[in-house]
């Protein structure tokens, strides 16, 4: 889940596309017209929450996000999107726009196959909270990154 602020707090499920532990960065793809893109521009502080039901593990990551729509790295990311999945970026109107039907108009940006609407979200993580709910005793810890170094401490679960 990616949570944003801006004009109002919102959260949505996102798919992690890449993670760079050395740079403490997470990468997600989005439609540049989506509400989350505007929310990130307005207020770049975000939170990412993940849950593993098998391990009974919750991870909350806090950081600053940025949106990229141009350049070779964004072109390379778009090339990773399967051709069939690119239809989501070809709509003539923005995601979340009210519609009279469930049908999707995919006639927009046919020449570019949706590239004009594609964006990459990069989150630079500066705080991690880890919560282990497995076993009889729960454990929780926080890790804060400053100057490239992580410092951890235990928290009461």
N, C-alpha and C positions, 0 to 999 in steps of 0.2 A: 504494500500500500504506500502511495505517495501522498502526503498531506501538505497542503499549501495554505497560505494566509491570504494576503491581499485584501479585497473588499469583504471577504468572508472566508472562514475556515472551510476547507473541502478536502476530501480524501477519495482516492480511487485506486483500483488495482492496476499495477503496471508490470511489465515484463522486463526483468533485468537483462540487458543485452551484453554488458561487459562490466568487469570490475578490475581496477588496478590498485592492488594493495599498497604498492610503493608510493603512489600519489594520493591514496585514500579517496579514489574517485569511483563513482558508480555511473553507468550510462544507461539511458532509456531512450526510446523513440516516441515521438508524438506527432500529431498534426499541428502545424504552426498556428492554425486558427483555433485550436482547442482552448477552452477556458483556463486550463492549467498553465498553458504557455503565457497567457496574459497575467495570471496570478504570480507566476515566477518573476516576470519582468517587474511587476509592481512591488513585490516583497520576496526577495530571493531566499529567505530562510525557509527551509523545508524539513520535514521528517519523513523517514522511510521506516516502515514497520514490517517485519517478516515473522512468520510463525511456522515452526516445524512440529506437526502433531505427533510424529513418530518419536522424536527426541524430547518432546515437551519443552521446547526452547523458543523463547521470544527474543528478538533482537530489535532494538530501536536505534536508528541512526539519525543524527541531526547534522545539518550542514547548510551550505550555500549552493544554490543551483544557478545554472546559466543555460540559456537557450542559444543554439547555433543553427542557422538556416543556410549558410553559405560556406563555400570552401571545399577543398579536397577531402578533409576528414568527413564532412557531411555527405559528400558524393559517395565516398567509400562505404559509409554506413548504409546509405540507401541501396547500394549494390548488394548488401547482405539480405535485404528484404525480399522474400520470395515473390515472384511475379504475381501470383494469385493474391497475395496479401497486400499488394500495392493498391488494390481497388479502394481500400479505406482512405487513401490519400487523394483519390481522383474525384471525390464528390464535388459538386458545384457549390455547396454551402458548407458552412462550418459544422463540426461535430456538435451535437446537442441542440441544433436548430429545430424548433417545432416543425412537424410535418403532418399532413393530413393522412398519409399512408405509411406503411412500414417499408415501402419500396425505397431504394436508394438510387439517386441519379448519379451515375458514374461517368457522365459525359465530360466533366471538367478536366482540363489539363491532359487530354489524351496524348498529345505529342510527347510530353515528358513522363507519362505514366504515373503522375502524382508527385513527382520530385519537387515541384514548386510549393507544395503544401507540407513537405516533410521537414521535420526538425529533430535535433538531438538535444536531449537534456543531460547535462553533466552535473552531478552532485559531488561537491568536495566535502567529505565527512570530517567533522571536527569533534564529534562526541558520539560514543557508542554506549548503549545500555544493554546488558545481557542479563536475561532472567531464565534460570533453569528451574522448571517446575517438576522435573522427574524426581522420583524417590520421595522418601518421607520428609526430607529437609530441603526447602527451597533455597536457592542461592541467587544473589543479584550483585552485579558489579557495574561500575561505570569506568569508561576510558575516555580521557580528554587528550586531544592532539594539539600541541603547541610547538611551533618551530620544528615540525617534522618528527617530533617525539611523542609517543603515547605514554600517558601516566594513568595508572589504574588505581581504583579503590573499591573496597567492598561496600555495599549498600544493604540496608535492611530490606528484605524482599517484601 
